[in-house]
């Protein structure tokens, strides 16, 4: 997928200045999600749950080869066809080939960030397959031709009025419809599509190695229909989604829902155990699982970034993030936005491609407190910043300024002198000429230095 | 009790009066305050930018300066976090200093065991801005409220009190518009109060800078100054008169289980 990550600062600035309604929608929705998440965490011993989940994921990631082998065996024993995709192109080819072999004309999709990551929809459309997103948020965005703005709530940046206008225009619904009426209008289109689709495409929240089970969490029922009505079901699953045992899944289903939406568990949990075996049975005739790497083994090999592979894609860190809240996800220029995007994207895409995301954080730490698998996002951001410095990916002025600070700060005499000069110049226009303060002063009044430094007060005696 | 003040570069140059109030407050609570003259900057700007070699040099310098101090008091949650949490990641021998370093409010509540500071702030309505590092790295949540209420102030709930103000040092320069929007979220949700109080000068510089640019007329007060006004009776002139240190040490402090 072509990214626009390098344009982050300009696009974020643009969003804040010219799209106040985006900031309003995103702020309102994320604060509400975050409040629910906090409440749901306090109902249980969240700290204990999170430590357990971290340990299970770490164990799985350090034995990933074994669990992938086991999962493949169990999936095949269940009658599921297993495919391995090293990168996005392979994953797209696998799905288009399955579609071609199955004489697929139309496909319905459940929400899947991985399919966004590999640009699946355009590839299917290019071979003449009609693809319909069935998650309500994704459906809205498909009508608008926009990428998702949030891992969990892809249309989080849209207001109710914008959806009203869109549906009135495209579906002929009432221009003043309430959310239920809008959902009903979409349901009318989607139900028909479910019944006629040849193929259902989903991601996978978890893949249980010991049973070969693909687990899917949702609230709308569209994934249940996507995985059960069409003849062919294809689940694209990142290789980091493995869990060793069914008992682990029981814990993760609850933790994920609490982190994502504050629910004790998702309204629908689908456990995919293979195709229909007897004539007349419910379910698809063919089930395919595509295990996708696309940079994940590189991340796993990274000394620090591998921790980001614990990610459950719950979106809790986005909801908790005051930086994300100002712009929504589009400014980040890639499917994984917010705090997790800022630490995962450099690993998946390469640091150069993902600049300046490691710097798009005030390091406030709210993401870590929200993360159900305790990914140390602030520490990982710092690791990426160190690598960016080592690779010379930061502005030379900034490097020079910090080197200068260190030189001054390790020489007390010089430091004191610089402080006195700063105090004399600080209140004047001269300060604006400094590279750092000039930028700062565009939107803030410059701070006024104390007339005398503390050092001077101390020397004179504090009473 | 002998304590060394690590004033921090920001307070030295921008909050000199508040740092002086911290000294007055500590003396009032029975401490003998020293000020090691060779102290400079903790190095957090370099650390947060990913410039570890520079951060290590500044950490080593600070560790050397405060060698031998019984307790080091920092009137900033962020700089205290640098010493207590980040130095040990950078420099092996930093643990000894980390264990002896306290954020000002943390020291008063947990080391000195003091929460009653008179009623000099009676009638004051204040909102607290929680600095992110104090809150989420040092896990200091209730301390500012306990102390301000202990000085008679009314702490007014603020829905965004625990949200980041958007400063983040270099972040506010590199991503200036995002950072300013974060400050706006704070300022726009602020209930009517006399003061916004924070134990972190960096946050105050940022919020105040944004507030002044928008001509909002909000008054920001450093925690040290707020508490000292509480002790000394409200208003600066009384404060100066009462500044003489008390002879007796404060009630025997309960060592905090950490």
Interface residues (C-beta under 8 A of the other chain):
Chain A: X9 X12 X13 X16 X17 X23 X27 X322 X323 X325 X326 X327 X356 X358 X359 X360 X361 X362 X363 X364 X365 X366 X368 X369 X382 X384 X385 X386 X387 X388 X389 X394 X398 X399 X402 X403 X405 X406 X408 X409 X410 X412 X415 X419 X422 X423 X426 X436 X439 X440 X442 X443 X444 X445 X446 X447 X448 X449 X450 X451 X452 X453 X454 X455 X456 X457 X458 X462 X463
Chain B: X7 X9 X11 X12 X13 X14 X15 X16 X17 X19 X20 X23 X24 X35 X37 X38 X39 X40 X41 X43 X45 X46 X47 X48 X49 X50 X51 X52 X53 X54 X55 X57 X58 X60 X61 X132 X133 X135 X136 X137 X163 X164 X166 X167 X168 X170 X171 X172 X173 X174 X175 X176 X177 X178 X179 X180 X181 X182 X183 X185 X205 X206 X208 X209 X210 X212 X213 X240 X243 X244
